[in-house]
C-alpha cells in the first residue's frame, strides 16, 4: 500500500494495536474499530476537518452491504428530473466516483476544496461507525441512510472482494476463507466489529428516526419498490402520484439493477482511483459480484454458520434487531 503525505500524525497510527489485514497487510484499531491505513488516515482527517452541511445526504454502510446499489439508487432518485437515461451520469461513472467516501477524500490534493466545490445537497458516503462520525455531521441536520446485511453474507462477500484486491492490487498471498472467518468473528474487518457497527446506527435510528433511516439489504431485495419510495421520501425527493403512475419508480429500479449496472462498460473496464495522493486503483468490476441473499450457505460450513448465528444472537438479542 502506498504511503501518503498527510496532516495526520503517523506516530499516532504507529502506536495503535494492529492485526492481520484483509486487502492490506495490517489493520489498525482506532476508537474500538479496525481499518487499513488508507482508510484510517481518512477517518482521523474527517473527524478533524470535515464540515457537514444541513442539506447533506449521507449513506453509511459496513462494507459489502449493498453500498454500490444504494449509491446508484440515491443518484438516480436525486437526478431523475435533471437527466434522462440516455445521458445519465451512471452510464459513464461508477457510483463510487459520484458519491465519494468522506474518509477517502483525504487522498485528494485538496479535500476541503473538493467538498466545498460540491453543490448542495451533496451526496456523500462513509464506512465510519456512528460513534466515530465527525462532530459536525452529528450536530447537523444531515440525513443519514444506513444499509445493513446478514453478517454471514457480508463475511463471504467481503472475503471474495478482499481476495481480488490482495491478488490484483496489493500482491499479497491469499487469505483463506477460514482465516477470514476467524478475523471477522473477533471483529477484525474494515470498520469492524460488524455487530458494533450495525448496532450504532440501529440505535441512532431508533433514537432519531427523522435523521437516520435504517434499511436491511434483504428488505431492499424483497420489496425494492417499497424501499425505494421510502428512501426517496427520506432524502427529500419523494415520488409524486403522477410519477408513480408513469412508472418512474420501476424505471429507476431497472436502471440501477445489478444486471444493468454490472453490464455497463464503465463498470466492466473502468478504473476506481482512491486519489492522486495514493497509487491505489483497481478495476470497477470488483464492486460487482452476485448481489444476492443467502450466498453464504454455499461457502460456509454448518459449524461456521452456527457460530455466526450465535454471535449475532448474543450481540443483537437485546436490541430487537434480527436477520
Secondary structure, 3 states (H helix, E strand, C coil): CCCCCCCCCHHHHHCCCEEECCCCCEEEEECCEEECHHHHHHHHHHHHHCCCCCCCEEEEECCCCCHHHHHHHHHHHHHCCCCCCCCCHHHCCCHHHHCCEHHHHHHCCCHHHHHHCCCCCCEEEECCCHHHCCHHHHCCCCEEEEEECCHHHHHHHHHHHHHHHHHHCCCCCCCCHHHHHHHHHCCCCCCCCHHHHHHHHHHHHHHCCCCEEEEEHHHHHHCHHHHHHHHHHHCCCCCCHHHHHCCHHHHHHHHCCHHHHHHCHHHHHCEEECCCCCCCEEEHHHHCCCCCCCHHHHCCCHHHHHHHHHHHHHHHHHHCCCC
